[in-house]
Amino acid sequence: MKRSVTSSAIALTLLFGAFGFLSCQPAAPDTNRNVASNANATVAKETVNPVAIEAEIIKLENDWAAAAQRHDAEAVRKILADDLVMTLPDGSVGTKAGEVSNAESGAMTVEAWELKDTKVTVLSADAAFITGRGIIKNGKYKDPVTKTVTNISGEYRFTDIYSRRNGQWLAVASQTTQIKNPPKPAPVPSPAASVAASPK
């Protein structure tokens, strides 16, 4: 009996000694904090030039409209990502292959395609989107299968998303909605009317 008490006492002493020794050791480094601060340092080092990105996106958007208007399939091909997803004004879904095919075949003809009220939102150094209005004058689309011709003249609202991949900005998503009753532009007073109306 005495022997078992002594063995128990020795075991408890060793156990408490081990806990005491461990409690005196320095704390393990908090690797989570180091990862977070490193990530924040990386984000802080990323330089975003929103003015340059905005100019690039507006240029690409104008180039896309101009290339479609002049049936330049190669230019369209360079602007669009291979995995582009489009929602067209009639609710159908379009792809890069369809856009390139339309340019090559001349299925769409327009007299003028003007972009207005464009606004670019820069999300990061590699992502941005543009919104605005597209105004198509004397536009027609000839369906390659049914051969029916649709009048596509009018005003449209669009949202196009761009991503920079391997240093090149590409359109990755697009949605266009027709404006059914666009507001009439305000009349611009003629210079003669302004002079006549000014007080003397």
Buried (B, 14 or more C-beta within 10 A) or exposed (E): EEEEEEEEEEEEEEEEEEEEEEEEEEEEEEEEEEEEEEEEEEEEEEEEEEEEBBEBBBEBBBBBBEBBBEBBBEBBBBBBBEEBBBBBBEEEEBBBEBBBBBBBEEBBBBEEBEBEEBEBBBEEEBBBBBBBBBBBEEBBBBEEEEEEEEEBBBBBBBBBBBBBEEEEBBBBBBBBEBBEEEEEEEEEEEEEEEEEEEEE
